[in-house]
Amino acid sequence: MASPMKSLLSDLDRYAQSFHLFLERSTEHQSMQEFVEKQLPDIIASIGNGKSTINVLSVGGGAGEMDLQILSKIRARYPGVTINNDVIEPSASQISKYKEHVAQASNLENIKFTWHKETADEYESRMNAEKKTKKWDFIHMIQMLYYVKDIPATLRYFHSLLESQAKLLIVLVSGKSSWETLWRKYSSSFPSEGLCSFISSADLPRMLDSAGMKYQLYELPSHLDITSCFIEGDKDGELLLDFLTEAIDFTKTAPPELKHQVMEELRKPGCSEVRDGKVFFNSSLGVIVVES
């Protein structure tokens, strides 16, 4: 009998809701902010040398919180330079949140925003159909490579759009994180429409090496408070489980044996640690910076 489980990506509003709860309960944005503060200035140190305009492409920009922080660093490094920031994002609700963030933000003079409501694959198809090749000084893909059909081909395509001195920044779950354990074990049982493939930062070097690309790797420690997942009937816990398994209403629709196995897995010391009565899932990130 087919499982009644449905992919979380078939309901983009619920996906956005669970993702925002994940951000609220995890240290992911803090880890990213620290990276943007400490490491990003060196990474972008030469992308705009001698240029009056810097072109930035955000692939899967979401609601734009991280984008705006990245842009503020580029702006600080190259004061007075015009920045064209194009955003590829398939969710209309995320784009409208992004526009709200832009409207509320200060210090965005000289930055022009253009949004494209499409996936990375659709962007590539459209550009090819229009016979356009726009080059970029900085491209970033934060937590989005899971959703493309052919990861090596996507990497090659966006890498081909880099100007000289440009950089491609990729953020994924770390190969050392508990996502790696959970998804390697159970992804074949989770509904996977929409999520094309589970990939972690451990998979990237092989792909980049075979394409002859130069890159640097960074590990960003991060954790997620999943205590509420173990409280029967807790709405936030149910939403977080949806996010962890990419399934709508995992608690109610997963086969009992799978639910039991996943809950057991999440409690294991290799997956989570208990501190002060709370359960923390290791949600560390891997950052890969690819040279042009």
Secondary structure, 3 states (H helix, E strand, C coil): CCCCCEEHHHCHHHHHHHHHHHHHHECHHHHHHHHHHHCHHHHCCCCCCCCCEEEEEEECCCCCHHHHHHHHHHHHHCCCCEEEEEEECCCHHHHHHHHHHHHHCCCCCCEEEEEECCCHHHHHHHHHHCCCCCCEEEEEEECCHHHCCCHHHHHHHHHHCEEEEEEEEEEEECCCCHHHHHHHHHCCCCCCCCCCCCCCHHHHHHHHHHCCCCEEEEEECCEEECHHHHCCCCHHHHHHHHHHHCEECHHHHCCHHHHHHHHHHHHCCCCEEEECCEEEEECCEEEEEEEC
